[in-house]
Every structure is written in C-alpha cells, then in structure tokens.
Amino acid sequence: MGLRDSKLMKLYKSVTKNGVVIIFVGIVLIVAVLTGGKSIRASNIVNILMQTTTTGLMAIGMTMVIIDRGIDLSVGGIAALSSAVGAICMTRLGVPWIVCVFIMLAVGVLVGLLNGLSISILKMPAFICTMAMLKISQGTAHFILNGTTVFGLPEQHAVFGQQSFVGIPVSVWILLVFTVIGAILLKFSRFGRELYAMGGNPKAAWIAGINVKKNRILIYMISGFMSAVAALIITSRIMCAQITIGEGSELDAIASAVIGGVSMAGGEGGVVGAVVGTLIIVMINNG
C-alpha cells in the first residue's frame, strides 16, 4: 500500500507540474477534431504563433512581477507610449531608425524604473501605482499623437512584425529568444533564486541579505522593457502608431501567467508556462 501511495503521489506531482502542457495538448486535439484538422495546418499554426508574440512577451515580464507578489497594470500603457514616441521620432524628428528602436526600448525601461522606484522606495501599492501609470502613459501617448494615427514608418521597421527567417516569422524568433533568456535567468541565476525567495517570504529574504528593493526595481524595469519590445512588433506589424496599441493587454498578460502556473501568492511559476498559457488563450480564440 505504501508503494502504491508513493506511485500515486509521483503521478499526482507530475500531472500538477505539467498540467498546463497537458491542457494545451488537449485543447489542440479538441480544436483539431472540431475544425476537421484546419487548426493544425501550417499556415494556421504560424498565424497562432504570430498572435502569441506580443502578449507572450508581456507575459514574460508579468511573470517575474507576479512571482514577487506584485502586479503590473501599466504594460498596455507602456506599449502605447513607447510606440507613440518611436513613431514621432521616426516620422517627424528625422531620427535614424535604429536609434528610434533604442529610444522605444528606453521608454519602456524608464517607465518601468518609475514604477519600481514608486513601489520599492515610496512604498506605494503595486496595484494603485501601476494603474495610475497606465493612465499617465496612455494620456501622454494620446497627447504626443494628438489623438491621431501616425503613418509613414520607415520600411526597415517592418522587419520585426512582417518578415521571416528560415520560414518562421521574426516576431516568433524574438519571443523564443526572450523565453529562453527568461527561463535561464529564473532557473540558473542568482537574481532568479532571489526573486523566488522574495516571492516566497519577503521578510525572510530581506533578513537573509537579499537586496529586495534593488531586485524589485529591476523586475519592473524588465516588465517595462518587455512591453516596449511588444510595441516594436505591434508597430512593425501595422506600420503605424495609434493610441489603442496595447489596450487591454495587461489583462491578457496576467491571465497568461496565471494559466501558465504562476501563483498570484508569489514564489511559483516560470516564463515557459506563461508563454504556454498565452498559446492556450490564442488557441481557444482561434478555434
């Protein structure tokens, strides 16, 4: 009986650990049957992967924030602000395209830094702080764009959202690269171990000598950066900037992370699961 209980416990732990993958495979099979195999055609798979990229990138940053028991509701606003600043620099200020790309990324990092400082140093609740930043960044983007859509982005900007490499969209490669980097960072780096410790027990982490404030600021900077990368892909895909970019994406990013096994109580989860969670949401919508 003891051996049987041990085997059942191992099976239970295996199912629990890989539950999101099992659910994903089940959804793929069910949708494939219901659509007569249309959902697993190569063209549709590529379409699903492309739809996954922007939310998946935001979900990577959101995963790190939630592991630390936080929340970042500003990701959609950061994407809108980053795209607005980049589009104006490209079309009206005559800034070289590659410089504009780095400016867009810098905007994301800067807003993330402001979030991190407000939460870590000023002790503002993450929910209130990032909700306020969402409104501020969206309002600033609206002001910069003057409520209009800015067209005429340089042709080379299409590389992120419209071009492919060895038959796979560049945006999917970008998501894959950041997923691998995020997984390695969480699993094998000191920062990752400290992040899980902070999420498991912040007070104990502080007593153990972990620089909680510095790590928390870095986490929100990463989240802002990932939102800016998503903005690059969105603007590249539609070749314009508009105030609706990123609207509602914060909820999709949170849902993806939670579906992927990230605990809202902190200390659990990973970026691979969050990206799979995004795939599940996209697959259901697609089906």
Disulfide bonds with the S-S distance in Angstrom:
none
